């Protein structure tokens, strides 16, 4: 403490609050992340311009898939499957309605 007083620094000013430290570290991390993202974006833009100037195609060695073509036969099969599933669902609903109707009829008879 005597060393700080002789240097003209008050020892009470040397305390750093843990919350302030946490905020400081978070701020530093955010700044580093923002700078890294900015550098990455700038690098991609520069790389794109250089490749365009040198007539280099980035996708030259990449394999490209063909277009997806759905024929009319597949569309018909898909629509019939949808109709079948709708019929099954509606059939289950009517079957459950019929069982409740028969149950109601038996209770009314008693």
N, CA, C and O atoms as CSV, one atom per row, in Angstrom:
chain,resi,resn,atom,element,x,y,z
A,1,UNK,N,N,0.817,-1.177,0.000
A,1,UNK,CA,C,0.000,0.000,0.000
A,1,UNK,C,C,0.871,1.255,0.000
A,1,UNK,O,O,0.515,2.269,-0.602
A,2,UNK,N,N,1.986,1.178,0.664
A,2,UNK,CA,C,2.867,2.333,0.717
A,2,UNK,C,C,3.450,2.643,-0.650
A,2,UNK,O,O,3.707,3.801,-0.981
A,3,UNK,N,N,3.655,1.604,-1.436
A,3,UNK,CA,C,4.232,1.811,-2.767
A,3,UNK,C,C,3.267,2.618,-3.628
A,3,UNK,O,O,3.677,3.530,-4.346
A,4,UNK,N,N,1.964,2.270,-3.550
A,4,UNK,CA,C,0.972,2.967,-4.360
A,4,UNK,C,C,0.780,4.418,-3.900
A,4,UNK,O,O,0.542,5.312,-4.713
A,5,UNK,N,N,0.885,4.631,-2.616
A,5,UNK,CA,C,0.721,5.982,-2.115
A,5,UNK,C,C,1.892,6.867,-2.518
A,5,UNK,O,O,1.730,8.062,-2.765
A,6,UNK,N,N,3.057,6.269,-2.579
A,6,UNK,CA,C,4.221,7.055,-2.973
A,6,UNK,C,C,4.197,7.346,-4.469
A,6,UNK,O,O,4.773,8.336,-4.921
A,7,UNK,N,N,3.530,6.484,-5.237
A,7,UNK,CA,C,3.457,6.713,-6.679
A,7,UNK,C,C,2.304,7.651,-7.035
A,7,UNK,O,O,2.173,8.057,-8.189
A,8,UNK,N,N,1.476,7.994,-6.063
A,8,UNK,CA,C,0.368,8.905,-6.319
A,8,UNK,C,C,-0.898,8.197,-6.754
A,8,UNK,O,O,-1.823,8.848,-7.240
A,9,UNK,N,N,-0.974,6.845,-6.593
A,9,UNK,CA,C,-2.163,6.090,-6.970
A,9,UNK,C,C,-2.889,5.687,-5.703
A,9,UNK,O,O,-2.288,5.129,-4.785
A,10,UNK,N,N,-4.154,5.964,-5.654
A,10,UNK,CA,C,-4.962,5.614,-4.497
A,10,UNK,C,C,-5.284,4.120,-4.562
A,10,UNK,O,O,-5.719,3.633,-5.606
A,11,UNK,N,N,-5.079,3.392,-3.474
A,11,UNK,CA,C,-5.305,1.942,-3.473
A,11,UNK,C,C,-6.791,1.601,-3.603
A,11,UNK,O,O,-7.116,0.488,-4.018
A,12,UNK,N,N,-7.688,2.501,-3.270
A,12,UNK,CA,C,-9.116,2.245,-3.414
A,12,UNK,C,C,-9.537,2.177,-4.880
A,12,UNK,O,O,-10.564,1.578,-5.200
A,13,UNK,N,N,-8.778,2.767,-5.748
A,13,UNK,CA,C,-9.108,2.762,-7.168
A,13,UNK,C,C,-8.635,1.483,-7.867
A,13,UNK,O,O,-8.934,1.283,-9.044
A,14,UNK,N,N,-7.915,0.631,-7.172
A,14,UNK,CA,C,-7.382,-0.582,-7.784
A,14,UNK,C,C,-8.365,-1.745,-7.758
A,14,UNK,O,O,-8.099,-2.777,-8.375
A,15,UNK,N,N,-9.488,-1.612,-7.065
A,15,UNK,CA,C,-10.482,-2.676,-6.978
A,15,UNK,C,C,-11.323,-2.708,-8.252
A,15,UNK,O,O,-11.854,-1.686,-8.687
A,16,UNK,N,N,-11.434,-3.890,-8.837
A,16,UNK,CA,C,-12.266,-4.064,-10.021
A,16,UNK,C,C,-13.421,-4.974,-9.645
A,16,UNK,O,O,-13.210,-6.097,-9.186
A,17,UNK,N,N,-14.612,-4.502,-9.835
A,17,UNK,CA,C,-15.821,-5.243,-9.508
A,17,UNK,C,C,-15.944,-6.458,-10.439
A,17,UNK,O,O,-15.676,-6.337,-11.634
A,18,UNK,N,N,-16.347,-7.631,-9.913
A,18,UNK,CA,C,-16.504,-8.821,-10.774
A,18,UNK,C,C,-17.501,-8.618,-11.918
A,18,UNK,O,O,-17.307,-9.153,-13.010
A,19,UNK,N,N,-18.551,-7.861,-11.676
A,19,UNK,CA,C,-19.528,-7.607,-12.742
A,19,UNK,C,C,-18.901,-6.772,-13.851
A,19,UNK,O,O,-19.162,-6.995,-15.033
A,20,UNK,N,N,-18.075,-5.812,-13.461
A,20,UNK,CA,C,-17.395,-4.985,-14.453
A,20,UNK,C,C,-16.395,-5.820,-15.250
A,20,UNK,O,O,-16.231,-5.624,-16.454
A,21,UNK,N,N,-15.737,-6.742,-14.575
A,21,UNK,CA,C,-14.796,-7.630,-15.265
A,21,UNK,C,C,-15.526,-8.517,-16.268
A,21,UNK,O,O,-15.061,-8.720,-17.389
A,22,UNK,N,N,-16.663,-9.035,-15.853
A,22,UNK,CA,C,-17.461,-9.871,-16.753
A,22,UNK,C,C,-17.910,-9.069,-17.973
A,22,UNK,O,O,-17.847,-9.563,-19.099
A,23,UNK,N,N,-18.356,-7.850,-17.754
A,23,UNK,CA,C,-18.796,-7.002,-18.859
A,23,UNK,C,C,-17.621,-6.662,-19.781
A,23,UNK,O,O,-17.774,-6.610,-21.001
A,24,UNK,N,N,-16.460,-6.435,-19.190
A,24,UNK,CA,C,-15.272,-6.130,-19.978
A,24,UNK,C,C,-14.884,-7.315,-20.861
A,24,UNK,O,O,-14.591,-7.143,-22.044
A,25,UNK,N,N,-14.883,-8.515,-20.285
A,25,UNK,CA,C,-14.546,-9.704,-21.064
A,25,UNK,C,C,-15.582,-9.964,-22.171
A,25,UNK,O,O,-15.223,-10.358,-23.281
A,26,UNK,N,N,-16.853,-9.742,-21.863
A,26,UNK,CA,C,-17.906,-9.912,-22.872
A,26,UNK,C,C,-17.727,-8.910,-24.002
A,26,UNK,O,O,-17.897,-9.253,-25.172
A,27,UNK,N,N,-17.388,-7.683,-23.660
A,27,UNK,CA,C,-17.176,-6.647,-24.675
A,27,UNK,C,C,-15.980,-6.991,-25.560
A,27,UNK,O,O,-16.044,-6.840,-26.780
A,28,UNK,N,N,-14.911,-7.443,-24.956
A,28,UNK,CA,C,-13.720,-7.816,-25.729
A,28,UNK,C,C,-14.034,-8.978,-26.658
A,28,UNK,O,O,-13.610,-8.980,-27.814
A,29,UNK,N,N,-14.775,-9.967,-26.164
A,29,UNK,CA,C,-15.157,-11.115,-26.988
A,29,UNK,C,C,-16.025,-10.676,-28.160
A,29,UNK,O,O,-15.839,-11.155,-29.279
A,30,UNK,N,N,-16.972,-9.769,-27.918
A,30,UNK,CA,C,-17.843,-9.275,-28.988
A,30,UNK,C,C,-17.052,-8.506,-30.031
A,30,UNK,O,O,-17.306,-8.635,-31.228
A,31,UNK,N,N,-16.101,-7.711,-29.582
A,31,UNK,CA,C,-15.273,-6.944,-30.520
A,31,UNK,C,C,-14.439,-7.874,-31.379
A,31,UNK,O,O,-14.328,-7.670,-32.588
A,32,UNK,N,N,-13.848,-8.898,-30.766
A,32,UNK,CA,C,-13.035,-9.862,-31.517
A,32,UNK,C,C,-13.902,-10.611,-32.533
A,32,UNK,O,O,-13.485,-10.818,-33.673
A,33,UNK,N,N,-15.105,-11.016,-32.123
A,33,UNK,CA,C,-16.002,-11.734,-33.037
A,33,UNK,C,C,-16.430,-10.836,-34.195
A,33,UNK,O,O,-16.466,-11.288,-35.339
A,34,UNK,N,N,-16.752,-9.583,-33.922
A,34,UNK,CA,C,-17.165,-8.655,-34.976
A,34,UNK,C,C,-16.020,-8.387,-35.950
A,34,UNK,O,O,-16.226,-8.341,-37.163
A,35,UNK,N,N,-14.823,-8.211,-35.416
A,35,UNK,CA,C,-13.663,-7.990,-36.289
A,35,UNK,C,C,-13.385,-9.223,-37.141
A,35,UNK,O,O,-13.066,-9.108,-38.324
A,36,UNK,N,N,-13.507,-10.390,-36.542
A,36,UNK,CA,C,-13.298,-11.627,-37.295
A,36,UNK,C,C,-14.316,-11.796,-38.413
A,36,UNK,O,O,-13.966,-12.203,-39.520
A,37,UNK,N,N,-15.571,-11.485,-38.127
A,37,UNK,CA,C,-16.610,-11.585,-39.159
A,37,UNK,C,C,-16.362,-10.569,-40.264
A,37,UNK,O,O,-16.534,-10.877,-41.443
A,38,UNK,N,N,-15.959,-9.365,-39.888
A,38,UNK,CA,C,-15.660,-8.341,-40.899
A,38,UNK,C,C,-14.495,-8.739,-41.785
A,38,UNK,O,O,-14.537,-8.551,-43.001
A,39,UNK,N,N,-13.459,-9.287,-41.178
A,39,UNK,CA,C,-12.297,-9.748,-41.959
A,39,UNK,C,C,-12.702,-10.882,-42.893
A,39,UNK,O,O,-12.276,-10.920,-44.048
A,40,UNK,N,N,-13.529,-11.814,-42.394
A,40,UNK,CA,C,-13.967,-12.939,-43.214
A,40,UNK,C,C,-14.787,-12.449,-44.413
A,40,UNK,O,O,-14.594,-12.925,-45.531
A,41,UNK,N,N,-15.689,-11.511,-44.183
A,41,UNK,CA,C,-16.517,-10.978,-45.275
A,41,UNK,C,C,-15.651,-10.235,-46.286
A,41,UNK,O,O,-15.834,-10.383,-47.494
A,42,UNK,N,N,-14.715,-9.441,-45.796
A,42,UNK,CA,C,-13.820,-8.718,-46.697
A,42,UNK,C,C,-12.953,-9.690,-47.504
A,42,UNK,O,O,-12.742,-9.491,-48.700
A,43,UNK,N,N,-12.455,-10.732,-46.852
A,43,UNK,CA,C,-11.644,-11.734,-47.537
A,43,UNK,C,C,-12.417,-12.398,-48.666
A,43,UNK,O,O,-11.887,-12.580,-49.762
A,44,UNK,N,N,-13.678,-12.764,-48.401
A,44,UNK,CA,C,-14.492,-13.404,-49.436
A,44,UNK,C,C,-14.753,-12.455,-50.600
A,44,UNK,O,O,-14.747,-12.883,-51.754
A,45,UNK,N,N,-14.981,-11.171,-50.317
A,45,UNK,CA,C,-15.222,-10.194,-51.377
A,45,UNK,C,C,-13.970,-9.999,-52.229
A,45,UNK,O,O,-14.045,-9.950,-53.457
A,46,UNK,N,N,-12.821,-9.890,-51.566
A,46,UNK,CA,C,-11.559,-9.732,-52.301
A,46,UNK,C,C,-11.275,-10.972,-53.126
A,46,UNK,O,O,-10.874,-10.868,-54.286
A,47,UNK,N,N,-11.479,-12.148,-52.541
A,47,UNK,CA,C,-11.240,-13.408,-53.251
A,47,UNK,C,C,-12.147,-13.517,-54.479
A,47,UNK,O,O,-11.713,-13.965,-55.541
A,48,UNK,N,N,-13.405,-13.104,-54.328
A,48,UNK,CA,C,-14.349,-13.161,-55.440
A,48,UNK,C,C,-13.911,-12.235,-56.572
A,48,UNK,O,O,-13.978,-12.610,-57.742
A,49,UNK,N,N,-13.460,-11.015,-56.225
A,49,UNK,CA,C,-13.007,-10.069,-57.245
A,49,UNK,C,C,-11.742,-10.562,-57.950
A,49,UNK,O,O,-11.611,-10.421,-59.165
A,50,UNK,N,N,-10.813,-11.140,-57.183
A,50,UNK,CA,C,-9.580,-11.657,-57.778
A,50,UNK,C,C,-9.892,-12.832,-58.706
A,50,UNK,O,O,-9.355,-12.914,-59.811
A,51,UNK,N,N,-10.761,-13.741,-58.256
A,51,UNK,CA,C,-11.136,-14.879,-59.098
A,51,UNK,C,C,-11.834,-14.416,-60.372
A,51,UNK,O,O,-11.633,-15.000,-61.437
A,52,UNK,N,N,-12.648,-13.376,-60.268
A,52,UNK,CA,C,-13.336,-12.859,-61.446
A,52,UNK,C,C,-12.335,-12.206,-62.403
A,52,UNK,O,O,-12.443,-12.362,-63.619
A,53,UNK,N,N,-11.363,-11.475,-61.853
A,53,UNK,CA,C,-10.357,-10.814,-62.692
A,53,UNK,C,C,-9.453,-11.826,-63.388
A,53,UNK,O,O,-9.037,-11.611,-64.527
A,54,UNK,N,N,-9.149,-12.933,-62.701
A,54,UNK,CA,C,-8.277,-13.957,-63.278
A,54,UNK,C,C,-9.049,-15.047,-64.022
A,54,UNK,O,O,-8.459,-16.017,-64.497
A,55,UNK,N,N,-10.364,-14.883,-64.119
A,55,UNK,CA,C,-11.239,-15.855,-64.794
A,55,UNK,C,C,-11.101,-17.253,-64.200
A,55,UNK,O,O,-10.969,-18.240,-64.924
A,56,UNK,N,N,-11.134,-17.322,-62.871
A,56,UNK,CA,C,-11.066,-18.597,-62.160
A,56,UNK,C,C,-12.473,-18.930,-61.671
A,56,UNK,O,O,-13.138,-18.112,-61.035
A,57,UNK,N,N,-12.912,-20.157,-61.984
A,57,UNK,CA,C,-14.238,-20.596,-61.569
A,57,UNK,C,C,-14.102,-21.415,-60.285
A,57,UNK,O,O,-13.430,-22.446,-60.268
A,58,UNK,N,N,-14.745,-20.949,-59.210
A,58,UNK,CA,C,-14.680,-21.663,-57.936
A,58,UNK,C,C,-15.380,-23.013,-58.009
A,58,UNK,O,O,-14.996,-23.950,-57.309
A,59,UNK,N,N,-16.386,-23.117,-58.836
A,59,UNK,CA,C,-17.193,-24.331,-58.902
A,59,UNK,C,C,-16.724,-25.305,-59.981
A,59,UNK,O,O,-17.448,-26.246,-60.305
A,60,UNK,N,N,-15.541,-25.105,-60.539
A,60,UNK,CA,C,-15.075,-25.943,-61.637
A,60,UNK,C,C,-14.882,-27.394,-61.210
A,60,UNK,O,O,-15.182,-28.301,-61.986
A,61,UNK,N,N,-14.395,-27.632,-60.012
A,61,UNK,CA,C,-14.103,-28.991,-59.568
A,61,UNK,C,C,-15.227,-29.603,-58.731
A,61,UNK,O,O,-15.093,-30.715,-58.220
A,62,UNK,N,N,-16.327,-28.877,-58.595
A,62,UNK,CA,C,-17.427,-29.381,-57.791
A,62,UNK,C,C,-18.393,-30.178,-58.656
A,62,UNK,O,O,-18.612,-29.865,-59.826
A,63,UNK,N,N,-18.961,-31.210,-58.054
A,63,UNK,CA,C,-19.936,-32.031,-58.756
A,63,UNK,C,C,-21.316,-31.395,-58.590
A,63,UNK,O,O,-21.720,-31.026,-57.487
A,64,UNK,N,N,-22.028,-31.277,-59.712
A,64,UNK,CA,C,-23.332,-30.632,-59.694
A,64,UNK,C,C,-24.394,-31.680,-59.976
A,64,UNK,O,O,-24.270,-32.459,-60.921
A,65,UNK,N,N,-25.436,-31.700,-59.158
A,65,UNK,CA,C,-26.534,-32.633,-59.369
A,65,UNK,C,C,-27.444,-32.109,-60.462
A,65,UNK,O,O,-27.550,-30.903,-60.686
A,66,UNK,N,N,-28.100,-33.044,-61.137
A,66,UNK,CA,C,-29.054,-32.658,-62.161
A,66,UNK,C,C,-30.323,-32.115,-61.546
A,66,UNK,O,O,-30.533,-32.203,-60.336
A,67,UNK,N,N,-31.174,-31.548,-62.400
A,67,UNK,CA,C,-32.420,-30.997,-61.909
A,67,UNK,C,C,-33.373,-32.119,-61.527
A,67,UNK,O,O,-33.340,-33.198,-62.117
A,68,UNK,N,N,-34.204,-31.865,-60.558
A,68,UNK,CA,C,-35.194,-32.824,-60.104
A,68,UNK,C,C,-36.433,-32.682,-60.979
A,68,UNK,O,O,-37.052,-31.619,-61.035
A,69,UNK,N,N,-36.783,-33.772,-61.660
A,69,UNK,CA,C,-37.933,-33.755,-62.557
A,69,UNK,C,C,-38.944,-34.773,-62.044
A,69,UNK,O,O,-38.623,-35.946,-61.852
A,70,UNK,N,N,-40.166,-34.307,-61.827
A,70,UNK,CA,C,-41.227,-35.206,-61.386
A,70,UNK,C,C,-42.130,-35.450,-62.581
A,70,UNK,O,O,-42.703,-34.519,-63.147
A,71,UNK,N,N,-42.245,-36.697,-62.949
A,71,UNK,CA,C,-43.074,-37.022,-64.110
A,71,UNK,C,C,-44.540,-37.027,-63.715
A,71,UNK,O,O,-44.877,-37.016,-62.531
A,72,UNK,N,N,-45.408,-37.043,-64.721
A,72,UNK,CA,C,-46.843,-37.058,-64.468
A,72,UNK,C,C,-47.268,-38.335,-63.766
A,72,UNK,O,O,-48.205,-38.316,-62.967
A,73,UNK,N,N,-46.599,-39.441,-64.049
A,73,UNK,CA,C,-46.935,-40.704,-63.401
A,73,UNK,C,C,-46.705,-40.625,-61.891
A,73,UNK,O,O,-47.526,-41.102,-61.108
A,74,UNK,N,N,-45.593,-40.024,-61.492
A,74,UNK,CA,C,-45.303,-39.890,-60.067
A,74,UNK,C,C,-46.297,-38.952,-59.393
A,74,UNK,O,O,-46.681,-39.169,-58.244
A,75,UNK,N,N,-46.717,-37.898,-60.115
A,75,UNK,CA,C,-47.708,-36.982,-59.555
A,75,UNK,C,C,-49.026,-37.718,-59.331
A,75,UNK,O,O,-49.682,-37.534,-58.306
A,76,UNK,N,N,-49.415,-38.566,-60.315
A,76,UNK,CA,C,-50.663,-39.322,-60.195
A,76,UNK,C,C,-50.594,-40.294,-59.019
A,76,UNK,O,O,-51.555,-40.426,-58.261
A,77,UNK,N,N,-49.452,-40.975,-58.870
A,77,UNK,CA,C,-49.300,-41.922,-57.761
A,77,UNK,C,C,-49.371,-41.197,-56.421
A,77,UNK,O,O,-49.988,-41.689,-55.475
A,78,UNK,N,N,-48.748,-40.045,-56.343
A,78,UNK,CA,C,-48.758,-39.281,-55.103
A,78,UNK,C,C,-50.175,-38.823,-54.762
A,78,UNK,O,O,-50.584,-38.875,-53.602
A,79,UNK,N,N,-50.921,-38.377,-55.767
A,79,UNK,CA,C,-52.285,-37.908,-55.494
A,79,UNK,C,C,-53.195,-39.061,-55.096
A,79,UNK,O,O,-54.071,-38.883,-54.250
A,80,UNK,N,N,-53.006,-40.258,-55.694
A,80,UNK,CA,C,-53.832,-41.397,-55.297
A,80,UNK,C,C,-53.492,-41.841,-53.883
A,80,UNK,O,O,-54.382,-42.248,-53.136
A,81,UNK,N,N,-52.220,-41.770,-53.502
A,81,UNK,CA,C,-51.838,-42.122,-52.139
A,81,UNK,C,C,-52.444,-41.139,-51.137
A,81,UNK,O,O,-52.863,-41.534,-50.049
A,82,UNK,N,N,-52.487,-39.868,-51.503
A,82,UNK,CA,C,-53.099,-38.873,-50.621
A,82,UNK,C,C,-54.587,-39.146,-50.475
A,82,UNK,O,O,-55.144,-39.039,-49.382
A,83,UNK,N,N,-55.229,-39.501,-51.588
A,83,UNK,CA,C,-56.662,-39.792,-51.541
A,83,UNK,C,C,-56.936,-41.023,-50.674
A,83,UNK,O,O,-57.909,-41.060,-49.921
A,84,UNK,N,N,-56.056,-42.039,-50.792
A,84,UNK,CA,C,-56.232,-43.243,-49.985
A,84,UNK,C,C,-56.094,-42.925,-48.501
A,84,UNK,O,O,-56.873,-43.407,-47.679
A,85,UNK,N,N,-55.104,-42.114,-48.168
A,85,UNK,CA,C,-54.906,-41.774,-46.755
A,85,UNK,C,C,-56.087,-40.951,-46.244
A,85,UNK,O,O,-56.513,-41.128,-45.103
A,86,UNK,N,N,-56.621,-40.050,-47.078
A,86,UNK,CA,C,-57.798,-39.284,-46.669
A,86,UNK,C,C,-58.997,-40.201,-46.473
A,86,UNK,O,O,-59.780,-40.014,-45.541
A,87,UNK,N,N,-59.144,-41.203,-47.360
A,87,UNK,CA,C,-60.264,-42.134,-47.236
A,87,UNK,C,C,-60.129,-42.966,-45.969
A,87,UNK,O,O,-61.119,-43.232,-45.287
A,88,UNK,N,N,-58.914,-43.375,-45.657
A,88,UNK,CA,C,-58.695,-44.174,-44.455
A,88,UNK,C,C,-59.041,-43.347,-43.221
A,88,UNK,O,O,-59.693,-43.840,-42.300
A,89,UNK,N,N,-58.604,-42.091,-43.207
A,89,UNK,CA,C,-58.891,-41.223,-42.064
A,89,UNK,C,C,-60.392,-40.983,-41.947
A,89,UNK,O,O,-60.954,-41.065,-40.855
A,90,UNK,N,N,-61.037,-40.688,-43.065
A,90,UNK,CA,C,-62.480,-40.445,-43.006
A,90,UNK,C,C,-63.227,-41.733,-42.685
A,90,UNK,O,O,-64.273,-41.692,-42.037
A,91,UNK,N,N,-62.708,-42.874,-43.128
A,91,UNK,CA,C,-63.321,-44.161,-42.803
A,91,UNK,C,C,-63.240,-44.448,-41.321
A,91,UNK,O,O,-64.186,-44.982,-40.742
A,92,UNK,N,N,-62.120,-44.100,-40.692
A,92,UNK,CA,C,-61.989,-44.292,-39.252
A,92,UNK,C,C,-62.976,-43.408,-38.511
A,92,UNK,O,O,-63.552,-43.825,-37.506
A,93,UNK,N,N,-63.174,-42.200,-38.995
A,93,UNK,CA,C,-64.123,-41.290,-38.340
A,93,UNK,C,C,-65.555,-41.810,-38.468
A,93,UNK,O,O,-66.325,-41.744,-37.510
A,94,UNK,N,N,-65.914,-42.324,-39.638
A,94,UNK,CA,C,-67.274,-42.835,-39.799
A,94,UNK,C,C,-67.462,-44.104,-38.997
A,94,UNK,O,O,-68.546,-44.338,-38.464
A,95,UNK,N,N,-66.409,-44.949,-38.895
A,95,UNK,CA,C,-66.521,-46.172,-38.102
A,95,UNK,C,C,-66.706,-45.827,-36.632
A,95,UNK,O,O,-67.492,-46.479,-35.944
A,96,UNK,N,N,-66.015,-44.840,-36.148
A,96,UNK,CA,C,-66.172,-44.452,-34.742
A,96,UNK,C,C,-67.548,-43.836,-34.523
A,96,UNK,O,O,-68.146,-44.014,-33.462
A,97,UNK,N,N,-68.054,-43.110,-35.522
A,97,UNK,CA,C,-69.402,-42.542,-35.407
A,97,UNK,C,C,-70.455,-43.636,-35.390
A,97,UNK,O,O,-71.442,-43.539,-34.661
A,98,UNK,N,N,-70.248,-44.696,-36.203
A,98,UNK,CA,C,-71.205,-45.801,-36.247
A,98,UNK,C,C,-71.237,-46.527,-34.907
A,98,UNK,O,O,-72.312,-46.911,-34.445
A,99,UNK,N,N,-70.097,-46.722,-34.283
A,99,UNK,CA,C,-70.073,-47.417,-32.993
A,99,UNK,C,C,-70.757,-46.590,-31.930
A,99,UNK,O,O,-71.434,-47.145,-31.064
A,100,UNK,N,N,-70.600,-45.277,-31.970
A,100,UNK,CA,C,-71.283,-44.441,-30.982
A,100,UNK,C,C,-72.785,-44.427,-31.248
A,100,UNK,O,O,-73.581,-44.364,-30.311
A,101,UNK,N,N,-73.183,-44.485,-32.545
A,101,UNK,CA,C,-74.600,-44.519,-32.874
A,101,UNK,C,C,-75.233,-45.808,-32.376
A,101,UNK,O,O,-76.338,-45.783,-31.833
A,102,UNK,N,N,-74.544,-46.948,-32.556
A,102,UNK,CA,C,-75.097,-48.225,-32.103
A,102,UNK,C,C,-75.131,-48.272,-30.585
A,102,UNK,O,O,-76.039,-48.866,-30.003
A,103,UNK,N,N,-74.157,-47.657,-29.941
A,103,UNK,CA,C,-74.144,-47.636,-28.477
A,103,UNK,C,C,-75.312,-46.776,-27.975
A,103,UNK,O,O,-75.954,-47.124,-26.984
A,104,UNK,N,N,-75.584,-45.681,-28.641
A,104,UNK,CA,C,-76.704,-44.822,-28.269
A,104,UNK,C,C,-78.033,-45.545,-28.471
A,104,UNK,O,O,-78.954,-45.417,-27.665
A,105,UNK,N,N,-78.117,-46.315,-29.575
A,105,UNK,CA,C,-79.342,-47.024,-29.876
A,105,UNK,C,C,-79.605,-48.105,-28.818
A,105,UNK,O,O,-80.752,-48.295,-28.414
A,106,UNK,N,N,-78.576,-48.807,-28.368
A,106,UNK,CA,C,-78.751,-49.840,-27.368
A,106,UNK,C,C,-79.135,-49.248,-26.030
A,106,UNK,O,O,-79.901,-49.861,-25.286
A,107,UNK,N,N,-78.626,-48.074,-25.705
A,107,UNK,CA,C,-79.000,-47.455,-24.426
A,107,UNK,C,C,-80.427,-46.938,-24.476
A,107,UNK,O,O,-81.122,-46.926,-23.460
A,108,UNK,N,N,-80.869,-46.509,-25.658
A,108,UNK,CA,C,-82.244,-46.014,-25.782
A,108,UNK,C,C,-83.245,-47.155,-25.674
A,108,UNK,O,O,-84.343,-46.982,-25.144
A,109,UNK,N,N,-82.854,-48.340,-26.189
A,109,UNK,CA,C,-83.750,-49.484,-26.136
A,109,UNK,C,C,-83.950,-49.942,-24.716
A,109,UNK,O,O,-85.038,-50.404,-24.372
A,110,UNK,N,N,-82.952,-49.832,-23.886
A,110,UNK,CA,C,-83.048,-50.299,-22.499
A,110,UNK,C,C,-83.886,-49.335,-21.745
A,110,UNK,O,O,-84.112,-49.516,-20.548
